[in-house]
Amino acid sequence: MTDRRKKIGSWGEQFACDYLIQQGYKIIGRNVNTPHGEIDILAKKGQNLIFIEVKTRTNYVFGYPEISLTPRKLSHMQNAALFYLQENEFDGGWQLDAISIVKIGKNLPEITHFENVSP
């Protein structure tokens, strides 16, 4: 991954965290590694643990960011979440979410939160 892509991805994840905090979520982890892939953001809202994938783009050349959430990617997200849940005690519910961010030039970022996505 290029430095530019890493910078954009890191910026998007921080923007998503700020958004989630404003929405009442508590961020409890970022870039959590599992054998099934990385969990971008791990958050809690109420009694639920939320595993969040963040997709950020700076143009629409390849479409909206959420288009990259293929069934295969969603399956990896689910497996990463299940692995995390096996390794860490948690009594509440859980779900997979995705956040799409588009930031083109000096325009304000557009953010879309997809709740409870599944493979």
Beta strands, then each sheet from edge to edge (+ up, - down):
strand 1: 26-34
strand 2: 37-45
strand 3: 48-57
strand 4: 93-102
strand 5: 110-117
sheet 1: 1+ 2- 3+ 4+ 5-
end
